[in-house]
Every structure is written in C-alpha cells, then in structure tokens.
Amino acid sequence: MRKHKFEFNSFAENTYLLWDEQTLEAAVIDPGMSDAVEEHEFRAYVEAQGLRLVMALRPHPGAAHGMQAVWPSSSLCRARATGV
C-alpha cells in the first residue's frame, strides 16, 4: 500500500491518495480540490503513477468539503457499485 498527501483549497484541506502497488487501484480520501487547477494537479499525479481511481471517500462534512463543486462530477472516479 502506498500513499500521497495533497493540500488543496484555501482551507489547506489534506487530501490523501492510497493505492495498491500490485493492482494500481486507488482511493482518494477527503477530496478537497476546489478548482480546475487543483483537479489538474490531482489528475496528473494519478495518471503519472498509472493508477485507476476506484473509490472516493468523504469521511466528514465541513466548509472545506463544500468547495468540491468541480471534482465530484469529474470523469476521474466512477464508483464500483454503479458498474461503470
């Protein structure tokens, strides 16, 4: 298991990316990307590592999480449960 920490938005939201080194399946925890620039930074890292993002977890609500208007609709993450 590997991890990488990002700091996003004006709240310095800690966003974590975890992944399995063998399958390269990844999960993002507390996605705090608030604009296209931050989403690009995240996407570029995921792609550079060759990861397949399969899960996004938001463990708690908060003001910093309200800034995620750009990211939830992104094509980056498709929930396994939907079969997409």
Beta strands, then each sheet from edge to edge (+ up, - down):
strand 1: 2-8
strand 2: 13-19
strand 3: 25-29
strand 4: 52-57
sheet 1: 1+ 2- 3+ 4+
end
